[in-house]
Amino acid sequence: MKNKLLSAVTALFILLSGTGITSCSKEADIRLPPVDIFVRKTDNMPKGFICAVDISSVISLEQSGVVFRDREGVPRDIFETLSQAGVNYIRVRIWNDPYDEQGRGYGGGTNDLEKAIEIGKRATGQGMKLIVDFHYSDFWADPGKQMTPKAWEGMNSTQKEEALYSFTRDCLERMIENDIEIGMVQIGNEINNGIAGVTAWPDMAKMISAGSRAVREVAKKSRDKIMVAVHFTNPETENRYAAYAYNLSRYEVDYDVFASSYYPYWHGELDALIAQLSKIAGDYKKKVMIIETAYTYSLDDTDGHANTISDSSDLGDYPATVQGQANFIADVISAVSGIGKAGIGVCYWEPAWISVGPPERLEENKKLWEEKGSGWASSYAGEYDPEDAGAWYGGSAVENQALFDSTGKPLDSLYVFGYAKKGNCPGAGIDAVVDAAVSVTIGNKIPWPETVTVIYNDGTRTEQSVVWDEIQSAETDAMTAAGKNSASGNYLISGRTEGTSEIVFCKVTLVPRNYVINASFEQEDMSAWKVVYPEGAAECTDRQMKTSDAYSGDYSLHYWAVGAVRFAVHQSFSDLPEGYYVLSLRIQGIKSKEEDTIVVFSESDEGRQETSVALSGWKEWKNPIIDGICVTNGKLVIGLEIDCFAGSWGTIDDVYLYRVD
């Protein structure tokens, strides 16, 4: 991950090979500072294109002692920095009542109306408009939870409809009274499965319409037109957005903008999302935009609270560098602009949510997260959201996706918003070299990669020959040739590219033979696995393609149901060599109640062995192991038995059965 100038010959090769690195302007822009990143010019960007950022946590961060600076490290108002970078809209979330009975904030910025007004006034002061993001909840609202605000508990859907209308109207009127320029209002946040606890589409439509009616009435008092947006996510699911757009039309919901979240780690290909948004724009004559997106510039944890995206994540086409982050933002802007006039903008989520202190000050950080609300959740949120915030409260999980570094200085990638209109050509350079990885069964020859991928600053890639360290690679070859299970493990071998002398590493994983067929569910043929449902149980499993839910590869065995989750999955063997075996697998997910049971088992003529599993959340991978499995006649059955209440879900991956000496 290095930024170095290419040799003249290599640079000339890039320029002549059609990388697009010359498709930018050299003309000066007095507002934009010179930056060292490449930015490809976005052609045909619609006039008034929204370049927005959501900095809802900024007040809590400043109260926690975070100082935002300019490029030279001098303290500076972050709103001024954002405006200079080309940002023209600020998005802010509003929770109804994000406080416990003692008035202690739930965290995540503790974004009530008063903070939204403060952020709105500062944005307006720098010539930026506001996107108001009503969650209609007292804390985070997303596809997994659309919780009713405390004050609305016990209301029926009609009463909630009126409460939503009044809350929306009152909040917006307060903002208008404070001379805040509002450009857009979201009626709910990621409302795939409900809004304020209402889940049926006819009632959801009435709720959205009530919010829209409030916006239209308040807009008459505003200097500018205020657009009404609806916000969904999970575009990777086929026909999901088509169904939402149909229901909005069917129930005659009044809105202007169909908005989507897009995080490439979870939401598939950008082209697929753009195709869906384009169709909605054409079929229903609506504006469309990506209202939440982000990408990582580093894999480092700078506050002691684990990050959502780490070195175990699948980053796809962009390296975890400032240039990789910049290329991602530029591509998203270009893709939405390519829709035409209906593609009105892009909003980057929480680019200022940096760490309040380094990991070595973790205990001090925890106090700030609790007292100032600058972490994603405080422990006080547990009274409202006990299963999520109450269990996993803490700091920022996204500081490595910010557009500011841990000292508060803006990254070069922040200025993509301004440079996207004209491009920027600092010169050809290497952005990253992709490390290699191989996995080999002990006893087989290691397939050393002959080339590695070099990524340039314009996003193009080439393959370059690599020379691995001879001594280290010879030692690793000798270990696998010995055929001993004790050699299993990971080995990091260094090398250099022949063309550019960049240092690169190869992670060599030595593993004993795995007797499980389709162990990682990557093969479409699932005949080796047998899924059994008890009488009366719903079918609740599927072979799921979702990289973010897989331990390795792209597929895993996923389970979920509206009601109870009850099934067994197993694989049988009839001709295993005699000996002792070890069974292990990876599983993640949520148990809805303590009484839920998940059991990993093995059954041979020598008897049954089993171990139970306690799940603790998404990406909290558990690794249950059964060892000392004795096989005397070649026969063995391995598997899982799951009996859970409604609300439980999980994925199973990388089932491993190997023989030990």
FENTAKA-V223232 format. One record per residue. PSI is psi as a letter, one per 20 degrees, with the letter a starting at -180 (* if undefined). NEAR is the number of other C-alpha atoms within 12 Angstrom. Layout:
PSI,NEAR / PSI,NEAR
This chain:
m,29 / q,26 / o,25 / q,24 / q,22 / q,26 / q,17 / h,14 / g,14 / g,23 / g,25 / h,19 / g,19 / g,28 / h,23 / i,14 / j,15 / k,16 / i,23 / j,24 / i,31 / i,26 / l,24 / r,24 / q,22 / i,19 / q,14 / q,17 / o,20 / h,12 / h,17 / p,28 / q,26 / p,26 / r,28 / j,28 / q,39 / p,46 / o,47 / p,39 / p,32 / o,32 / q,25 / k,22 / p,32 / q,23 / p,16 / j,23 / p,35 / o,38 / n,49 / q,46 / q,46 / o,41 / l,46 / h,45 / i,46 / h,46 / g,36 / h,40 / g,40 / h,30 / h,22 / j,31 / j,22 / p,33 / p,31 / q,38 / r,26 / a,27 / h,27 / i,14 / j,17 / p,16 / p,19 / q,21 / p,26 / h,38 / h,37 / g,26 / g,36 / g,45 / g,30 / h,29 / i,38 / j,35 / p,41 / i,37 / q,44 / p,53 / q,44 / p,49 / q,46 / p,43 / q,42 / g,38 / m,33 / l,40 / q,35 / a,22 / h,15 / j,11 / j,14 / p,23 / q,36 / i,44 / a,47 / k,47 / i,47 / l,44 / n,44 / a,37 / h,33 / g,26 / h,30 / h,41 / g,35 / g,28 / g,42 / g,42 / g,28 / h,32 / g,39 / h,30 / h,23 / j,27 / j,25 / q,35 / r,40 / p,46 / o,45 / p,49 / n,46 / p,50 / h,44 / l,50 / r,42 / i,39 / a,45 / p,41 / p,37 / a,27 / h,24 / i,25 / p,32 / m,30 / q,33 / p,34 / q,34 / g,25 / i,23 / j,26 / p,19 / i,15 / q,19 / r,17 / h,29 / g,20 / h,21 / h,33 / g,34 / h,23 / g,28 / g,41 / g,30 / g,25 / g,35 / g,42 / g,29 / g,21 / g,35 / h,44 / h,27 / h,25 / g,34 / h,28 / h,19 / j,22 / k,25 / p,37 / o,39 / p,45 / h,39 / q,45 / p,48 / p,43 / n,51 / r,47 / o,42 / m,38 / k,44 / g,36 / j,29 / r,36 / p,46 / k,48 / i,37 / p,36 / i,24 / p,18 / g,29 / g,24 / h,27 / g,35 / h,36 / h,33 / g,42 / g,47 / h,35 / g,35 / g,44 / g,39 / h,30 / g,35 / g,41 / h,28 / g,22 / h,32 / h,27 / h,17 / i,23 / q,25 / h,16 / r,19 / p,20 / p,33 / q,35 / p,40 / q,40 / q,46 / p,44 / r,42 / a,37 / l,35 / i,34 / i,30 / p,23 / p,16 / j,19 / g,22 / h,36 / h,27 / g,19 / g,37 / h,38 / g,21 / h,24 / g,33 / g,24 / h,17 / j,20 / l,20 / p,33 / o,31 / r,36 / h,36 / p,37 / o,48 / q,51 / q,43 / q,40 / o,38 / o,35 / h,36 / h,31 / h,30 / j,32 / b,28 / p,24 / h,32 / h,22 / g,23 / g,37 / h,36 / g,25 / g,36 / h,44 / g,33 / g,26 / g,34 / g,29 / g,21 / h,17 / j,28 / l,20 / q,32 / q,36 / q,48 / r,48 / o,48 / i,47 / p,39 / r,39 / r,45 / q,47 / q,47 / i,40 / q,33 / j,28 / q,30 / o,31 / j,32 / i,34 / i,28 / p,35 / q,29 / q,30 / g,31 / p,32 / a,27 / i,19 / i,22 / q,27 / o,30 / i,30 / c,24 / i,25 / p,36 / q,38 / m,35 / r,39 / g,41 / h,43 / g,42 / g,44 / g,45 / h,44 / g,43 / g,51 / h,44 / h,34 / g,42 / g,44 / g,38 / g,35 / h,44 / h,36 / i,27 / h,34 / b,28 / h,24 / h,35 / n,43 / i,40 / r,44 / p,43 / p,40 / p,48 / p,35 / l,39 / i,45 / j,46 / m,47 / r,47 / q,51 / i,45 / r,35 / r,25 / h,21 / i,16 / k,17 / g,23 / h,19 / h,23 / g,33 / h,33 / g,22 / g,35 / g,43 / g,34 / h,30 / i,36 / k,42 / i,46 / r,47 / h,45 / q,44 / r,41 / h,33 / h,36 / i,38 / h,27 / h,25 / h,32 / m,31 / h,20 / h,22 / f,29 / h,27 / h,21 / h,19 / k,26 / q,30 / b,41 / b,48 / p,46 / j,32 / j,41 / h,45 / j,38 / j,44 / r,45 / j,45 / q,39 / a,39 / i,34 / i,30 / j,35 / q,30 / p,38 / q,42 / h,38 / h,43 / h,50 / j,42 / h,48 / h,45 / g,41 / i,45 / h,41 / h,33 / i,29 / r,36 / p,41 / n,29 / i,26 / q,31 / q,35 / r,36 / p,37 / g,38 / q,35 / p,42 / o,37 / q,32 / r,31 / p,26 / q,24 / p,26 / p,30 / p,29 / p,30 / i,22 / q,22 / q,22 / p,29 / m,22 / p,31 / p,28 / h,21 / r,27 / r,33 / p,33 / p,39 / p,37 / r,41 / i,44 / j,44 / i,37 / r,32 / q,25 / q,27 / p,22 / q,25 / q,23 / q,32 / o,28 / q,32 / o,21 / g,16 / g,14 / g,21 / h,27 / h,17 / g,19 / g,35 / g,28 / h,20 / g,30 / h,33 / h,21 / h,20 / k,24 / p,22 / h,24 / i,17 / i,26 / q,26 / a,22 / p,20 / p,27 / o,24 / p,31 / q,26 / a,32 / q,29 / q,29 / h,19 / h,23 / i,33 / k,23 / p,32 / p,26 / q,33 / q,31 / p,34 / o,28 / o,35 / o,27 / p,35 / q,31 / r,30 / p,27 / p,27 / i,31 / p,33 / p,26 / l,26 / h,37 / j,34 / k,34 / h,25 / p,20 / h,20 / o,14 / j,24 / h,17 / h,22 / p,30 / p,23 / p,27 / p,23 / p,21 / r,18 / p,9 / i,12 / q,23 / q,20 / p,22 / j,33 / q,28 / q,26 / o,31 / p,29 / o,28 / o,30 / h,32 / i,33 / j,36 / q,36 / h,37 / q,29 / b,23 / i,29 / q,28 / r,36 / o,45 / q,34 / q,39 / q,33 / q,23 / h,17 / b,20 / q,28 / o,36 / o,34 / r,33 / q,31 / p,35 / r,32 / p,31 / q,26 / q,24 / i,18 / k,15 / q,26 / q,20 / q,22 / a,23 / q,24 / r,37 / p,33 / p,38 / q,35 / r,36 / p,32 / p,42 / r,34 / b,32 / p,34 / p,33 / h,28 / q,21 / h,16 / i,16 / q,25 / p,27 / o,38 / p,31 / p,35 / r,36 / q,36 / p,29 / a,28 / i,18 / i,20 / a,17 / p,22 / q,27 / r,27 / q,24 / q,24 / p,34 / o,29 / q,32 / j,24 / r,24 / p,24 / j,29 / m,24 / p,28 / q,28 / m,24 / q,30 / p,30 / p,30 / r,25 / k,25 / o,34 / p,30 / p,31 / h,20 / j,17 / i,24 / p,25 / q,36 / p,37 / q,41 / a,42 / q,40 / p,30 / p,40 / n,35 / q,34 / r,25 / q,23 / i,24 / q,36 / r,38 / r,41 / q,45 / p,45 / r,41 / m,33 / p,39 / p,32 / o,37 / q,34 / p,30 / q,26 / *,15
